[in-house]
Amino acid sequence: MSQQNCYILGIESSCDDTAAAVINNGIILSNVVATQTIHKEYGGVVPELASRAHQQNIVPVVHQALRKANIDKKDLSAIAFTSGPGLMGSLLVGTSFSKSFAFGLGIPLIDVNHMQAHILAHFIKAEGQTAPSFPFLALTISGGHTQIVKVTNYFEMEILGETIDDAVGEAFDKSGKILGLPYPAGPHIDAHAKAGDPHRFSFTKPKVGPLEFSFSGLKTAVLYFIEREVAANPQFISENINDICASLQYTIVDYLMDKIKNAVKKTGIKTVAIGGGVSANSGIRNALKEAESTYGWTTHIPRFEYCTDNAAMIAIVGELKYKQHAFAKNTVVAKARMKL
């Protein structure tokens, strides 16, 4: 089959978004995401509710992705799906559906590592997006992961450093909860930060190894700071929300940039790409852009639709693996924890 006629369906169900996308020759023909809003009531993702919602959403989402791509299911060349890491119940829905669908159509099945997909999303052909050249450094920042990865080629990746406790996205969300902001709090903190003074309040950056991250202490520091200030002035949060968010975001972004600088110094690689939900944050985007002129780096920032969990990134990995005939057996299983 020629590459022109090769259509890969990507399916993503690692957390609370059910997504499906169709790719052809690096170009995304459809990218459909069904976001679960029920978790806002609980201030975080409830795994049992997430897996039930995936069961309801997966068939209509796949149907819509095929319809938007203007192809029939019989036109598909292979099905790529997220096999991990993620919430086990959520992964099982996508895995089971993909295995059954591929088996029914008699086409290859391709398993995809979710974190690898965040990095390789940069290779989707899209207006205003250029693919990084190898080797490059990838900073993957999300609700579940914070990693610096050395990327030698599409499928040779080495973790240089990662969080020893919480992920950066969790630090944003938990801090936001302390401030009374809706879940997920990251976008709300970012919005308030734009109107605030980033140097009004100071938060200590956690001290760990040069390429490691730690965010649990920062969350605790925010909690104690707010408790202390609210005890003295019950209106403290509402009166200072913009400055609090700006100061918190400045600390987190500065901390992330410290680690990237250390990685660039260690490896000599000056091409840096970001991925994962937190890469939508304007603070880290601006800091990376500034680094291009300050340090002579080449930086790659994904389009917003490829930052949060989506199936387009699963589809591009599926296409790259399809070219190598790197197919999965029908006995493949989902894994909540998975190495890069």
Solvent accessible surface area in square Angstrom, and as a share of the most:
residue,aa,sasa,rsa
1,M,159,0.71
2,S,61,0.39
3,Q,56,0.25
4,Q,117,0.52
5,N,90,0.46
6,C,1,0.01
7,Y,48,0.18
8,I,0,0.00
9,L,0,0.00
10,G,0,0.00
11,I,1,0.01
12,E,0,0.00
13,S,1,0.01
14,S,3,0.02
15,C,38,0.23
16,D,25,0.13
17,D,20,0.11
18,T,1,0.00
19,A,1,0.00
20,A,0,0.00
21,A,0,0.00
22,V,0,0.00
23,I,0,0.00
24,N,19,0.10
25,N,43,0.22
26,G,3,0.03
27,I,88,0.45
28,I,32,0.16
29,L,66,0.33
30,S,7,0.05
31,N,46,0.24
32,V,13,0.07
33,V,60,0.35
34,A,27,0.21
35,T,92,0.53
36,Q,14,0.06
37,T,90,0.52
38,I,70,0.35
39,H,2,0.01
40,K,118,0.50
41,E,142,0.64
42,Y,124,0.47
43,G,27,0.26
44,G,20,0.19
45,V,40,0.23
46,V,43,0.24
47,P,74,0.47
48,E,96,0.43
49,L,40,0.20
50,A,0,0.00
51,S,17,0.11
52,R,134,0.49
53,A,16,0.13
54,H,0,0.00
55,Q,118,0.52
56,Q,140,0.62
57,N,35,0.18
58,I,8,0.04
59,V,90,0.52
60,P,72,0.46
61,V,8,0.05
62,V,6,0.03
63,H,119,0.53
64,Q,62,0.28
65,A,0,0.00
66,L,17,0.09
67,R,151,0.55
68,K,114,0.48
69,A,10,0.08
70,N,138,0.71
71,I,26,0.13
72,D,73,0.38
73,K,92,0.39
74,K,163,0.69
75,D,63,0.33
76,L,7,0.03
77,S,5,0.03
78,A,0,0.00
79,I,0,0.00
80,A,0,0.00
81,F,1,0.00
82,T,2,0.01
83,S,3,0.02
84,G,0,0.00
85,P,9,0.06
86,G,28,0.27
87,L,53,0.26
88,M,82,0.37
89,G,29,0.28
90,S,0,0.00
91,L,0,0.00
92,L,86,0.43
93,V,18,0.10
94,G,1,0.01
95,T,4,0.03
96,S,61,0.40
97,F,43,0.18
98,S,0,0.00
99,K,41,0.17
100,S,77,0.49
101,F,37,0.15
102,A,2,0.02
103,F,157,0.66
104,G,65,0.62
105,L,47,0.23
106,G,68,0.66
107,I,36,0.18
108,P,40,0.25
109,L,8,0.04
110,I,0,0.00
111,D,39,0.20
112,V,1,0.00
113,N,16,0.08
114,H,12,0.05
115,M,5,0.02
116,Q,21,0.09
117,A,0,0.00
118,H,3,0.01
119,I,2,0.01
120,L,0,0.00
121,A,0,0.00
122,H,3,0.01
123,F,29,0.12
124,I,3,0.02
125,K,116,0.49
126,A,23,0.18
127,E,159,0.71
128,G,85,0.82
129,Q,22,0.10
130,T,100,0.58
131,A,53,0.41
132,P,4,0.03
133,S,79,0.51
134,F,72,0.30
135,P,64,0.40
136,F,0,0.00
137,L,2,0.01
138,A,3,0.02
139,L,2,0.01
140,T,0,0.00
141,I,0,0.00
142,S,14,0.09
143,G,48,0.47
144,G,54,0.52
145,H,47,0.21
146,T,1,0.00
147,Q,14,0.06
148,I,2,0.01
149,V,0,0.00
150,K,62,0.26
151,V,0,0.00
152,T,54,0.31
153,N,63,0.32
154,Y,71,0.27
155,F,62,0.26
156,E,95,0.42
157,M,27,0.12
158,E,99,0.45
159,I,58,0.29
160,L,28,0.14
161,G,3,0.03
162,E,74,0.33
163,T,28,0.16
164,I,109,0.56
165,D,60,0.31
166,D,26,0.13
167,A,5,0.04
168,V,0,0.00
169,G,5,0.05
170,E,51,0.23
171,A,0,0.00
172,F,6,0.02
173,D,33,0.17
174,K,87,0.37
175,S,1,0.01
176,G,0,0.00
177,K,125,0.53
178,I,47,0.24
179,L,9,0.05
180,G,65,0.63
181,L,26,0.13
182,P,74,0.47
183,Y,48,0.18
184,P,58,0.37
185,A,2,0.01
186,G,18,0.17
187,P,90,0.57
188,H,70,0.31
189,I,0,0.00
190,D,15,0.08
191,A,63,0.49
192,H,54,0.24
193,A,13,0.10
194,K,147,0.62
195,A,75,0.58
196,G,19,0.19
197,D,64,0.33
198,P,48,0.30
199,H,128,0.57
200,R,116,0.42
201,F,32,0.13
202,S,111,0.72
203,F,19,0.08
204,T,101,0.58
205,K,66,0.28
206,P,26,0.16
207,K,178,0.75
208,V,52,0.30
209,G,27,0.26
210,P,93,0.59
211,L,11,0.05
212,E,56,0.25
213,F,0,0.00
214,S,11,0.07
215,F,0,0.00
216,S,45,0.29
217,G,43,0.42
218,L,4,0.02
219,K,33,0.14
220,T,57,0.33
221,A,38,0.30
222,V,0,0.00
223,L,66,0.33
224,Y,132,0.50
225,F,24,0.10
226,I,8,0.04
227,E,95,0.43
228,R,145,0.53
229,E,48,0.22
230,V,49,0.28
231,A,90,0.70
232,A,89,0.69
233,N,50,0.26
234,P,103,0.65
235,Q,102,0.45
236,F,13,0.05
237,I,39,0.20
238,S,79,0.51
239,E,115,0.51
240,N,18,0.09
241,I,28,0.14
242,N,52,0.27
243,D,28,0.14
244,I,0,0.00
245,C,0,0.00
246,A,4,0.03
247,S,0,0.00
248,L,1,0.00
249,Q,12,0.05
250,Y,97,0.37
251,T,9,0.05
252,I,1,0.00
253,V,15,0.09
254,D,44,0.23
255,Y,7,0.03
256,L,1,0.01
257,M,12,0.05
258,D,44,0.23
259,K,11,0.05
260,I,3,0.01
261,K,68,0.29
262,N,53,0.27
263,A,0,0.00
264,V,13,0.08
265,K,180,0.76
266,K,141,0.60
267,T,43,0.25
268,G,58,0.56
269,I,19,0.10
270,K,109,0.46
271,T,21,0.12
272,V,1,0.00
273,A,1,0.00
274,I,2,0.01
275,G,2,0.02
276,G,0,0.00
277,G,26,0.25
278,V,17,0.10
279,S,0,0.00
280,A,32,0.25
281,N,12,0.06
282,S,23,0.15
283,G,18,0.17
284,I,1,0.00
285,R,36,0.13
286,N,86,0.44
287,A,19,0.15
288,L,0,0.00
289,K,108,0.46
290,E,113,0.50
291,A,2,0.01
292,E,56,0.25
293,S,101,0.65
294,T,93,0.54
295,Y,90,0.34
296,G,51,0.49
297,W,13,0.05
298,T,70,0.41
299,T,10,0.06
300,H,19,0.08
301,I,36,0.18
302,P,3,0.02
303,R,89,0.33
304,F,124,0.52
305,E,74,0.33
306,Y,12,0.05
307,C,0,0.00
308,T,73,0.43
309,D,30,0.16
310,N,1,0.01
311,A,0,0.00
312,A,0,0.00
313,M,0,0.00
314,I,0,0.00
315,A,0,0.00
316,I,5,0.02
317,V,0,0.00
318,G,0,0.00
319,E,4,0.02
320,L,15,0.08
321,K,34,0.14
322,Y,41,0.16
323,K,108,0.46
324,Q,115,0.51
325,H,138,0.62
326,A,38,0.30
327,F,79,0.33
328,A,22,0.17
329,K,160,0.68
330,N,73,0.37
331,T,110,0.64
332,V,28,0.16
333,V,90,0.52
334,A,4,0.03
335,K,107,0.45
336,A,43,0.33
337,R,216,0.79
338,M,58,0.26
339,K,185,0.79
340,L,48,0.24
